[in-house]
Amino acid sequence: MDETYALSAMALATLATLAVALPAARRRLELSIAKHPSLTGHARMARRVAALLPGYAYDADRFFNSDQAPAEAVSRRRAALQRLSTLFSQRHARSLALTRQAAAGLSDLQFTSAYRVPFQFSPYLRQHLQVASFVQQVDGVIVTDLDGNPFYDLTGSYGVNVFGHEFYKRVMAEGAERARGHGVLLGAYHPAVAFNVERLRAISGLDEVSFHMSGTEAVMQAVRLARYHTRKTHLVRFCGAYHGWWEDVQPGPGNPVKPRDTYTLKEMDADTLRVLRTRSDIACVLVNPLQGLHPNSAAPGDSTLVDSSRRAGFDRAAYTAWLQQLREVCTARGIVLIFDEVFLGFRLAQGGAQAYFGVAADMVTYGKTLGGGLPVGVVCGKRTLMKRYREDRPADICFARGTFNAHPQVMCAMQVFLEQLETPAVQAIYAGLDARWNARAAQFNQQLLAADVPVQVANIGSVWTVSYTQPARYNWMLQFYLRAHGLALSWVGTGRLVFSLDYSDGDFKEVAHRFVAACREMQADGWWWFDPRRTNRTIRRGILRELLAQRF
Ligand SMILES: Cc1ncc(COP(=O)(O)O)c(C=O)c1O
């Protein structure tokens, strides 16, 4: 043991000596230091660990007492699951029947159903509590399932729904009308394209625009162009940030291809700035401003809610200062600063994250809501970065095409969307937006405190995340109680509630009321039974022991 220790001390000392003597070794060391210490910061390692993680499932006993709760709490939990199961199967009979039928041939549905909760609990839960995935009708903030049950929509349609369903119904209808004469003519443009280009140039403050079919494609294109023009290889993304599902921006678990040409670094950290200042292989830095809510953490899905360590909180001043520092270092080093506003664009401010934080990017990607309800991805960038060929090297091009890019129907819906942004009605929504949603979140937290339930929320505008204030293993059950109380969440559960901006005070009051009622019921059913000796760390240690027992 002592010998091993002496050897590693010697290796470190050697590395430090080398680092002083050799600039390349120093830069390598700085890069290692700029990686987040967690697995999220080590994509290669995370992939290896993910491959080793053994699958196992709790049986009926363990499902209810994985935290060694007293028999009395366990029996309340059992009765509660039985009650919810009966409620769901009776209340949502038709919606569930179609869900089961479709799931057999719909891989996406199988995946989302399996990953609603931590994997140990998932098989038993799926047997006893199924969630229907079909909806008959959408009106305002209410979605109605096939059995006629109304839910308040807190899904935000993955971020697309900024201004409310009725708004998008109008925009899509008007867009379809304007595009009617063009059928499916692709290649030559609908006049709406010229309008959109001008408006997007004005909104982004950038010179040129390109249209794509999804946010993933837009980010792919922005990064490709940054590499082409800088002639450098690497992109820097920040720990936990989502930028779509293509290889280079998802270098860890979830991607069968090994990470390459991507550095995943700590966000809001001086070590990262040092790396940007000293390395010469970095083409671009990708920022997803949504991470301001939970820097360095992945999207907070309930399938990873194994304890209560999930934390979030948005510090606008600190995040602004961070973006300013990034801007400075990128300018100084000729690194392309890309804001990925696919999620947040148009939600925080009309001018997007650039306007909200007062920091200008070299390229911006938009998507989601900008299509006025239809699928889209957009890149806006400086002229020098957007050009796809070189006059003096005709074969040296940066290829990017797409059959459906600038589809007339999408372009017309986008045109209507962009026109709507200028109307007094939408301007009135943007006025005082932050203050309104921060006040709502603060009031919500007061109500949760008053109800004495171990739940709080944090928000960046109308995007909210739920955290849990006392160590527990069953926090993920809350998504089912919320459903029982008529609140619809996306499959990631309580990690992300996305409100549309048309929520009136009355709607909001009703959501808060139902949310608190759901928490109270869950508490009464024993899922938050609390043992003062239990901490998040002891919970995680227990899970680690289970994992090791499975492997050996
Ligand atoms: C910041 C960000 N970038 C890119 C994407 C990918 O967009 P799409 O799902 O349209 O491919 C998303 C999707 O959630 C996103 O949030």
The ligand as an ORCA input file, in Angstrom:
! r2SCAN-3c Opt
* xyz 0 1
  C     -30.361     23.498    -26.206
  C     -30.815     22.467    -27.190
  N     -30.116     22.285    -28.314
  C     -30.484     21.388    -29.236
  C     -31.602     20.607    -29.058
  C     -32.004     19.603    -30.101
  O     -33.134     20.053    -30.764
  P     -34.080     19.000    -31.540
  O     -34.708     18.151    -30.509
  O     -35.051     19.881    -32.287
  O     -33.186     18.229    -32.455
  C     -32.362     20.759    -27.905
  C     -33.539     19.919    -27.664
  O     -34.076     19.845    -26.592
  C     -31.957     21.709    -26.937
  O     -32.644     21.888    -25.812
*
